[in-house]
Amino acid sequence: MATKEHYAAYWKENLTYIVILLSIWFAVSFLCGIMLADTLDSIKFFGFPLGFWFANQGSEVTFVILIAVYVRLMNKLDIKYNVQET
């Protein structure tokens, strides 16, 4: 039987993953897409200015990738703490 400490450790590790992944998304969408867009426009990506690409496509693509990463991390975490779905 799992203890309260066991579930607390699971939740703490889950929150760590969430904070890290949301920080990455913030950096890509807000910093690269808005704050640094003018600076990044000097770099071309597939023929488009990089700042423009981040503002229009980069944050969405990054979000989808981060969802896949989160699912993978949570599956491993579930197995580690023996709370996986059967």
C-alpha positions as CSV (number, residue, x, y, z in Angstrom):
1,M,0.0,0.0,0.0
2,A,1.3,3.4,-1.0
3,T,1.9,5.9,1.8
4,K,1.1,9.6,1.9
5,E,4.8,10.4,1.5
6,H,4.8,8.2,-1.6
7,Y,2.1,10.2,-3.2
8,A,3.6,13.5,-2.1
9,A,6.9,12.6,-3.8
10,Y,5.0,11.6,-6.9
11,W,3.2,14.9,-6.9
12,K,6.3,16.9,-6.3
13,E,8.1,15.3,-9.2
14,N,5.0,15.9,-11.4
15,L,5.0,19.6,-10.4
16,T,8.7,19.8,-11.3
17,Y,8.0,18.5,-14.8
18,I,5.1,20.9,-15.2
19,V,7.2,24.0,-14.1
20,I,10.1,23.1,-16.4
21,L,7.9,22.4,-19.4
22,L,5.8,25.6,-18.9
23,S,9.0,27.6,-18.5
24,I,10.2,26.3,-21.9
25,W,6.9,27.2,-23.5
26,F,7.0,30.6,-21.9
27,A,10.5,31.2,-23.2
28,V,9.5,30.2,-26.7
29,S,6.2,31.9,-27.0
30,F,6.6,35.1,-25.0
31,L,10.3,35.8,-25.1
32,C,11.1,34.5,-28.6
33,G,7.7,35.3,-30.2
34,I,7.2,38.8,-28.7
35,M,10.1,40.3,-26.7
36,L,13.0,39.1,-28.9
37,A,11.1,39.0,-32.2
38,D,12.8,42.0,-33.7
39,T,16.2,40.8,-32.8
40,L,15.5,37.3,-34.2
41,D,14.1,38.7,-37.4
42,S,17.7,39.1,-38.6
43,I,17.9,35.3,-38.8
44,K,16.1,33.5,-41.6
45,F,14.3,30.1,-41.0
46,F,12.8,28.5,-44.1
47,G,12.9,31.9,-45.8
48,F,11.0,33.7,-43.1
49,P,12.4,35.9,-40.3
50,L,12.9,33.8,-37.2
51,G,11.0,36.2,-34.9
52,F,8.0,36.0,-37.3
53,W,8.2,32.2,-37.3
54,F,8.2,32.0,-33.5
55,A,5.3,34.3,-33.3
56,N,3.2,32.4,-35.8
57,Q,4.3,28.8,-35.7
58,G,7.0,28.2,-33.2
59,S,5.0,28.4,-30.0
60,E,2.3,26.1,-31.4
61,V,4.8,23.5,-32.6
62,T,6.7,23.8,-29.3
63,F,3.5,23.3,-27.3
64,V,2.6,20.1,-29.2
65,I,6.2,18.7,-28.7
66,L,6.0,19.6,-25.0
67,I,2.7,17.7,-24.7
68,A,4.4,14.6,-26.2
69,V,7.3,15.0,-23.8
70,Y,5.0,15.4,-20.8
71,V,3.1,12.3,-21.7
72,R,6.3,10.3,-22.0
73,L,7.7,11.7,-18.7
74,M,4.4,11.0,-16.9
75,N,4.3,7.4,-18.2
76,K,7.8,6.8,-16.8
77,L,6.8,8.5,-13.5
78,D,3.7,6.4,-13.2
79,I,5.8,3.3,-13.6
80,K,8.4,4.6,-11.1
81,Y,5.8,5.1,-8.4
82,N,3.7,2.1,-9.4
83,V,0.6,4.1,-10.2
84,Q,0.3,3.3,-13.9
85,E,-3.0,2.4,-15.5
86,T,-3.7,-1.2,-16.1
